[in-house]
Amino acid sequence: MDAAIFLEPTGEEAQGSLFSQKARLSEAFYEGLKKHPVPIAEAAISAISNNSQAIDIYCWLAYRLHSLNKSTPVSWAALKIQFGAGVNAMNNFKLRFIPNLKLAMAVYPEAKIELADDGKGLILHPSRPPVSPKQAAVGS
């Protein structure tokens, strides 16, 4: 599935605001969000609010895990592409990623994830969403 594409402002847009950003979602990603809305627990985000990578991982897990039909391996290389911008060495990426994954899992205890036995990445298992569908409906 395609991911969101973040676009840098150009021309006059770039001068209007230092923090202005736009995101364009691919049609497939947008349809996926409609089919599987991302249930985010505000208390979880608040608890890890000082760690942007932990928030990114939490949101990814919240989106991904509850929509899985079966256990799914994810390689370290794929994780580094998604979460390791600016990190050259895989060992450096893992040293930063694993503690942040543990933080995200601490605020999402329903997440079922394990390190692959072969050491080549993670195995994601279908998991309950961090917010039950009833709670999500009440909050909207």
CYANA upper distance limits for C-alpha pairs under 8 A (distance plus 0.5 A):
  1 MET  CA     28 ALA  CA      6.83
  1 MET  CA     29 PHE  CA      6.71
  2 ASP  CA     26 SER  CA      6.71
  2 ASP  CA     28 ALA  CA      6.82
  2 ASP  CA     29 PHE  CA      6.10
  3 ALA  CA     25 LEU  CA      7.34
  3 ALA  CA     26 SER  CA      7.25
  3 ALA  CA     29 PHE  CA      6.41
  4 ALA  CA     23 ALA  CA      7.09
  4 ALA  CA     24 ARG  CA      6.53
  4 ALA  CA     25 LEU  CA      5.07
  4 ALA  CA     26 SER  CA      6.91
  4 ALA  CA     29 PHE  CA      7.58
  5 ILE  CA     23 ALA  CA      6.25
  5 ILE  CA     24 ARG  CA      5.89
  5 ILE  CA     25 LEU  CA      6.65
  5 ILE  CA     26 SER  CA      8.17
  6 PHE  CA     21 GLN  CA      7.88
  6 PHE  CA     22 LYS  CA      6.68
  6 PHE  CA     23 ALA  CA      5.08
  6 PHE  CA     24 ARG  CA      6.99
  7 LEU  CA     21 GLN  CA      7.25
  7 LEU  CA     22 LYS  CA      6.21
  7 LEU  CA     23 ALA  CA      6.53
  7 LEU  CA     24 ARG  CA      7.99
  8 GLU  CA     14 ALA  CA      8.28
  8 GLU  CA     21 GLN  CA      6.92
  8 GLU  CA     22 LYS  CA      7.79
  9 PRO  CA     13 GLU  CA      5.85
  9 PRO  CA     14 ALA  CA      5.22
  9 PRO  CA     20 SER  CA      7.68
  9 PRO  CA     21 GLN  CA      6.95
  9 PRO  CA     22 LYS  CA      7.93
 10 THR  CA     14 ALA  CA      5.51
 11 GLY  CA     15 GLN  CA      7.59
 12 GLU  CA     16 GLY  CA      6.88
 13 GLU  CA     17 SER  CA      7.77
 13 GLU  CA     20 SER  CA      8.35
 14 ALA  CA     18 LEU  CA      7.47
 14 ALA  CA     20 SER  CA      8.00
 16 GLY  CA     20 SER  CA      8.19
 25 LEU  CA     29 PHE  CA      6.68
 25 LEU  CA     30 TYR  CA      6.49
 26 SER  CA     30 TYR  CA      6.66
 27 GLU  CA     31 GLU  CA      6.57
 28 ALA  CA     32 GLY  CA      6.59
 29 PHE  CA     33 LEU  CA      6.75
 30 TYR  CA     34 LYS  CA      6.83
 31 GLU  CA     35 LYS  CA      6.63
 32 GLY  CA     36 HIS  CA      6.35
 32 GLY  CA     37 PRO  CA      8.30
 33 LEU  CA     37 PRO  CA      5.40
 33 LEU  CA     38 VAL  CA      7.40
 36 HIS  CA     63 TYR  CA      7.89
 36 HIS  CA     67 SER  CA      7.02
 37 PRO  CA     63 TYR  CA      7.76
 38 VAL  CA     59 CYS  CA      8.14
 38 VAL  CA     62 ALA  CA      6.64
 38 VAL  CA     63 TYR  CA      5.38
 39 PRO  CA     62 ALA  CA      6.79
 39 PRO  CA     63 TYR  CA      7.67
 39 PRO  CA    129 PRO  CA      6.98
 39 PRO  CA    130 PRO  CA      6.90
 39 PRO  CA    131 VAL  CA      5.97
 39 PRO  CA    132 SER  CA      8.29
 39 PRO  CA    133 PRO  CA      8.45
 39 PRO  CA    136 ALA  CA      7.13
 40 ILE  CA     44 ALA  CA      8.26
 40 ILE  CA     45 ILE  CA      8.25
 40 ILE  CA     59 CYS  CA      7.52
 40 ILE  CA     62 ALA  CA      7.18
 40 ILE  CA    130 PRO  CA      7.08
 40 ILE  CA    131 VAL  CA      6.91
 41 ALA  CA     45 ILE  CA      7.05
 41 ALA  CA    130 PRO  CA      6.92
 41 ALA  CA    131 VAL  CA      6.49
 42 GLU  CA     46 SER  CA      6.61
 43 ALA  CA     47 ALA  CA      6.61
 44 ALA  CA     48 ILE  CA      7.03
 44 ALA  CA    107 VAL  CA      5.64
 44 ALA  CA    108 TYR  CA      7.78
 45 ILE  CA     49 SER  CA      6.09
 45 ILE  CA     55 ILE  CA      6.94
 47 ALA  CA    107 VAL  CA      7.93
 48 ILE  CA     52 SER  CA      8.45
 48 ILE  CA     54 ALA  CA      7.17
 48 ILE  CA     55 ILE  CA      6.99
 48 ILE  CA    103 LEU  CA      7.79
 48 ILE  CA    104 ALA  CA      8.10
 48 ILE  CA    107 VAL  CA      8.46
 49 SER  CA     55 ILE  CA      7.43
 51 ASN  CA     55 ILE  CA      6.90
 51 ASN  CA    100 ASN  CA      8.40
 52 SER  CA     56 ASP  CA      6.68
 53 GLN  CA     57 ILE  CA      6.59
 53 GLN  CA     83 PHE  CA      7.99
 53 GLN  CA     97 PHE  CA      8.33
 53 GLN  CA    100 ASN  CA      6.95
 54 ALA  CA     58 TYR  CA      6.50
 54 ALA  CA    100 ASN  CA      5.21
 54 ALA  CA    101 LEU  CA      6.77
 54 ALA  CA    103 LEU  CA      6.67
 54 ALA  CA    104 ALA  CA      5.80
 55 ILE  CA     59 CYS  CA      6.62
 55 ILE  CA    104 ALA  CA      7.32
 56 ASP  CA     60 TRP  CA      6.63
 57 ILE  CA     61 LEU  CA      6.56
 57 ILE  CA    100 ASN  CA      7.98
 57 ILE  CA    101 LEU  CA      6.88
 57 ILE  CA    104 ALA  CA      6.75
 58 TYR  CA     62 ALA  CA      6.49
 58 TYR  CA    101 LEU  CA      8.24
 58 TYR  CA    104 ALA  CA      5.33
 58 TYR  CA    105 MET  CA      7.72
 58 TYR  CA    108 TYR  CA      7.84
 59 CYS  CA     63 TYR  CA      6.60
 60 TRP  CA     64 ARG  CA      6.38
 61 LEU  CA     65 LEU  CA      5.95
 61 LEU  CA    111 ALA  CA      7.86
 62 ALA  CA     66 HIS  CA      7.31
 62 ALA  CA    129 PRO  CA      6.62
 62 ALA  CA    130 PRO  CA      6.88
 63 TYR  CA     67 SER  CA      7.58
 64 ARG  CA     68 LEU  CA      7.08
 65 LEU  CA    111 ALA  CA      7.58
 65 LEU  CA    112 LYS  CA      8.45
 65 LEU  CA    124 LEU  CA      7.29
 65 LEU  CA    125 HIS  CA      7.07
 65 LEU  CA    126 PRO  CA      5.75
 65 LEU  CA    127 SER  CA      5.84
 65 LEU  CA    128 ARG  CA      7.95
 65 LEU  CA    129 PRO  CA      7.72
 66 HIS  CA    126 PRO  CA      6.26
 66 HIS  CA    127 SER  CA      5.64
 66 HIS  CA    128 ARG  CA      6.02
 66 HIS  CA    129 PRO  CA      5.71
 67 SER  CA    126 PRO  CA      7.58
 68 LEU  CA     72 THR  CA      8.26
 68 LEU  CA    125 HIS  CA      7.62
 68 LEU  CA    126 PRO  CA      5.49
 68 LEU  CA    127 SER  CA      8.28
 69 ASN  CA    126 PRO  CA      6.71
 70 LYS  CA    125 HIS  CA      6.95
 70 LYS  CA    126 PRO  CA      6.58
 71 SER  CA    123 ILE  CA      7.02
 71 SER  CA    124 LEU  CA      6.05
 71 SER  CA    125 HIS  CA      4.84
 71 SER  CA    126 PRO  CA      6.82
 72 THR  CA    123 ILE  CA      5.98
 72 THR  CA    124 LEU  CA      5.59
 72 THR  CA    125 HIS  CA      6.89
 73 PRO  CA    116 ALA  CA      7.97
 73 PRO  CA    121 GLY  CA      7.51
 73 PRO  CA    122 LEU  CA      6.21
 73 PRO  CA    123 ILE  CA      4.76
 73 PRO  CA    124 LEU  CA      6.63
 74 VAL  CA     78 ALA  CA      7.03
 74 VAL  CA     79 LEU  CA      7.50
 74 VAL  CA    121 GLY  CA      6.11
 74 VAL  CA    122 LEU  CA      5.76
 74 VAL  CA    123 ILE  CA      6.62
 74 VAL  CA    124 LEU  CA      7.85
 75 SER  CA     79 LEU  CA      6.83
 75 SER  CA    120 LYS  CA      6.12
 75 SER  CA    121 GLY  CA      4.71
 75 SER  CA    122 LEU  CA      6.94
 76 TRP  CA     80 LYS  CA      6.48
 76 TRP  CA     90 MET  CA      8.41
 76 TRP  CA    120 LYS  CA      6.49
 76 TRP  CA    121 GLY  CA      5.06
 76 TRP  CA    122 LEU  CA      7.91
 77 ALA  CA     81 ILE  CA      6.79
 77 ALA  CA     90 MET  CA      8.44
 77 ALA  CA    121 GLY  CA      8.47
 78 ALA  CA     82 GLN  CA      6.88
 79 LEU  CA     83 PHE  CA      6.32
 79 LEU  CA     84 GLY  CA      7.70
 80 LYS  CA     84 GLY  CA      4.85
 80 LYS  CA     85 ALA  CA      7.82
 80 LYS  CA     90 MET  CA      7.93
 80 LYS  CA     93 PHE  CA      7.24
 81 ILE  CA     85 ALA  CA      7.36
 83 PHE  CA     97 PHE  CA      8.43
 84 GLY  CA     93 PHE  CA      6.62
 87 VAL  CA     92 ASN  CA      7.33
 87 VAL  CA     93 PHE  CA      6.52
 88 ASN  CA     92 ASN  CA      8.01
 88 ASN  CA     93 PHE  CA      8.17
 89 ALA  CA     93 PHE  CA      6.94
 90 MET  CA     94 LYS  CA      6.71
 91 ASN  CA     95 LEU  CA      6.66
 92 ASN  CA     96 ARG  CA      6.97
 93 PHE  CA     97 PHE  CA      6.37
 94 LYS  CA     98 ILE  CA      6.26
 95 LEU  CA     99 PRO  CA      7.79
 96 ARG  CA    100 ASN  CA      7.19
 97 PHE  CA    101 LEU  CA      6.50
 98 ILE  CA    102 LYS  CA      6.74
 99 PRO  CA    103 LEU  CA      6.83
100 ASN  CA    104 ALA  CA      6.72
101 LEU  CA    105 MET  CA      6.60
102 LYS  CA    106 ALA  CA      6.54
103 LEU  CA    107 VAL  CA      7.23
104 ALA  CA    108 TYR  CA      6.70
105 MET  CA    109 PRO  CA      6.13
105 MET  CA    110 GLU  CA      8.46
105 MET  CA    111 ALA  CA      6.75
108 TYR  CA    130 PRO  CA      6.26
109 PRO  CA    130 PRO  CA      8.30
110 GLU  CA    127 SER  CA      6.65
110 GLU  CA    128 ARG  CA      6.34
110 GLU  CA    129 PRO  CA      7.57
110 GLU  CA    130 PRO  CA      7.00
111 ALA  CA    125 HIS  CA      8.35
111 ALA  CA    127 SER  CA      6.07
111 ALA  CA    128 ARG  CA      7.66
111 ALA  CA    129 PRO  CA      8.38
111 ALA  CA    130 PRO  CA      8.36
112 LYS  CA    124 LEU  CA      6.91
112 LYS  CA    125 HIS  CA      5.83
112 LYS  CA    126 PRO  CA      7.52
112 LYS  CA    127 SER  CA      6.38
113 ILE  CA    122 LEU  CA      7.30
113 ILE  CA    123 ILE  CA      6.21
113 ILE  CA    124 LEU  CA      5.34
113 ILE  CA    125 HIS  CA      6.54
114 GLU  CA    122 LEU  CA      6.16
114 GLU  CA    123 ILE  CA      5.82
114 GLU  CA    124 LEU  CA      7.37
115 LEU  CA    119 GLY  CA      7.24
115 LEU  CA    121 GLY  CA      6.60
115 LEU  CA    122 LEU  CA      5.00
115 LEU  CA    123 ILE  CA      6.64
116 ALA  CA    120 LYS  CA      6.66
116 ALA  CA    121 GLY  CA      5.95
116 ALA  CA    122 LEU  CA      5.51
116 ALA  CA    123 ILE  CA      6.24
128 ARG  CA    132 SER  CA      8.27
131 VAL  CA    135 GLN  CA      6.74
131 VAL  CA    136 ALA  CA      6.78
132 SER  CA    136 ALA  CA      6.76
133 PRO  CA    137 ALA  CA      6.65
134 LYS  CA    138 VAL  CA      6.79
135 GLN  CA    139 GLY  CA      6.71
136 ALA  CA    140 SER  CA      6.87
